Amino acid sequence: MLLRLKQVLPVLLGVAVVMPAAVALADSMGAEGSVEELTVYSSSSTLYSNRRGELKIKEQGGTLRTYYFGGQKCSHMNLSTSQVDLLASAVNNANVNIAPTWRTGTSGTRCVVGFKMRKPTAGGPS
């Protein structure tokens, strides 16, 4: 029995160390706000390898927050063409607010990995 515990203990300790790291990789919800700016880079851009695009949200508290997608900043965190189209339609639409879902990328960058769209709440940005 003691021999079996010695064999299993390193595995259990390894799982205990990996579990907090997995929790840290969970998606986070950003504050809701309006889309103030959407920038999409083509493969011809010098910034393309660093990021595929940027999304700026004016949060209800007034903070202008930047999220990125793709490239080295947000490796394996790209938005689809249809998602980018939806965000582009929200730029000039005062009747839509965005609540981005994000994960941490390189150097603490906020990488948008999804979003919720809805009508603005009373008192929020239009």
N, C-alpha and C positions, 0 to 999 in steps of 0.2 A: 504494500500500500504506500509506504514512504517513497519507494522508487517511482511509482506512478505519479505521485504529487510533485516530485522533482522534475518529471517530464512535462507535466501540464502547467506548472507555475510560470515558466517563461512565456508560454502562449497567453495565459491569462493576463500577465503584466503587459504584454504587447498590445492586447486588445484594450486594456485600460488606458494606455498611452494614445492609441489611435482614436478612440471615441471622442475626446474633447476636440481633436482636430476636425473631425467630421462635423461636429456641431458648428464650428467656426465657419464652415463652408456653406452654411445654409443661406438661402435667399433672404434679403431684408426688404422691407417696404419703405419707400421714400415718401416724403411729405407730398400731399396733393397740391397741384398748382396748374398753371397754364403753360403751354408750350410757347416759349419766347423765341426760340431759335433752334433750327435743325440744320446741321452741316453734314453733308455726305461727300466723302472723298473718292475720286476715281483712282484706278490703278496707276494713272499717270502722275498723281500728286506725290510730292516728296514726303507728305505726311501719311500716306497710305499704309506703309509698313508699320507705322507707330499706332495708327487707329483708323478704322473705317469711317467713323463719324462721331459727331458730338450732338448731344441733346441738352438744351438749357431750359430748365423749368423754373418759373417764378412761383415760389411756394406761397401759400396763403399768408404766412408771416412776413412776406416781402423779400426773403432771401432768394437770390438767383443762384441756383445750383446746377453744376455741369456734370453730366453723365457721359461716358464714352462707350463705344462698342467696337469690337474687333481689333485686329492688329496686335502689336506687342503689349500695349497697355492692357488689353482685355482678351488675352489669348483664349481661343475656343468659345468666346462669348460674342457671337455675331447676331444681328437682327436679320430676319428674312426681308425680302423685297416688299412683301405685303405689309409687314410691320412698319417698315420705313414709310410706305405710302400712307398708312393710317396716321403716323406721327406728322407727316407733311400736311395732311388734311386738317389736323388740329392747330396748325400754326395760325391760320386766319379764321378760326372758328371760336368765337367767344362763348359758344354754348357747350364747350367740351373742356373738362379738366382731366389731367393725367396724374395717376399715382404710379410712379415707376417702381418696378421690382429690380433690385440690383444685388450684385456680388462684388466683393473686393478684388481688384486686379492689381497690377504692378504698382508698387509704391503707394498703396492705399487708395488707388483710383477707384471711383464708383463706376462700375460697369453695368449698364442697363441690360437686363436679361428678359424683361417682359414689362407689361404695364396694364393698368386698368384705366378705362376711359369712362367718364360719366358727366352728367350735367353738373355745373358748379353749384356749390352749397351757398346759401345766403351769406353775404358778407365776404365771400372769397373773391379771388381775382376773376376778372371776366375775360 
